[in-house]
Amino acid sequence: MKVKYEDKEEMMDILKDQTVRDLKKLLQNFCGLPSNKIKIFEYKPDYNQLDQLRSNIRSLHSYRWTEMDEIHIYPTETYVSPNLSVHICEVHAKD
C-alpha cells in the first residue's frame, strides 16, 4: 500500500490484522513523528476523498482497502477537510 507524508512516499506491506494504534507505531519511523502526534487518513482515489482513521482500537481489515487506496499521514495539529484541503493550525500559548 502506498504511504505518503509531506513529500515522502513509499510502498509498504501493511498487515491487516493489526489495529490503527499498531499502524501508528509502525509509521512513526517513516514520518519521524511520535505515534500520539500522527493522524492517519485513508485515501480512496475512486472517491477522491480522505477519511480519518479515528479509532485506535479498530482493526485494519475492517477498512477493506484495495490496491489503489493510500495512507496519508499528517501531524495532529493539521486540519484536513474531506475535499482534500489541508491547513496547518498554529497553536498559540496563552500568556
N, C-alpha and C positions, 0 to 999 in steps of 0.2 A: 504494500500500500504506500502511496506517495504521502510523505510528511513534509510540511512547509512551516518555516519560522523565519520571519523577515525575508532576507534574500537567500536563505539556505533552503535546499530541497534535497530530499533523499528518499530512495525506495527502501522500505523496511518490512520485515516479516513481523506482523502483529498477530500474536496468539489470541484467538477469540475467546479462550476460556478464562481470561483474566478480567479484572474489574477496571473501571475507569481510574481508580486510585493506583492500581498496579501500572497502568499505562502512563500515568503522570510521572511515576518514579522512573520508568524506563526512558521517557522523553526528556527528563531533566538534563541528562548528559548531552543530548542533541542540541538543546536550545540554551543551556547554561543558566537556566532559572531553577530555583528550588521548586519542588513539586507543589507547595502551597501557594506559589505565585504564578501558576500556569492555568490558563483557560484553554480547554480543548474544544474545537469545533469540528464537526463533520461537514464536508463539502460534497454535495451531490451535484455533479455537473448537469445531469438531465433536468434538475430543477433550478440550477444556478442560485443556490441558497445555502447559507451557513446555519447550522443548528448546533447550539452548545450542548456538550455532554455535561449535564448538571449534577447527576447523582454519582458520587464517588463509589457507591457500592453496586452499581448496575454492571451486569456482565456485558462484555463487548459483543458477544454473539447475538444479543437481543437487538442490536442496531442493524443487522442484516446488510452489512456492507458488501459492495460489489468491487470488481477490479478497477472500475473507473472512479470510485469515491476516493476522497483525500482527507487527511487530517491536517488542520491548520491550528497552529499554536500562537497564542497571544498572552502577553503579561496580564495579570489580573486587573491592572488599572486601565486597561484598554476597553473602550466601548465599541462593540461590533453590532451593527444592526443587520437584520436578516437579508437586506438588499445589498450586502457586501460593502457597506460604508464602514470605515474604520476610523475611530477617533481616539487619540491618546488623551486621557483625562489627567490633568495635573492635580495633585493633591497638595494643598497648602496647609501648613500647620497654623493653628490659631495662636495669636500672641497672648 
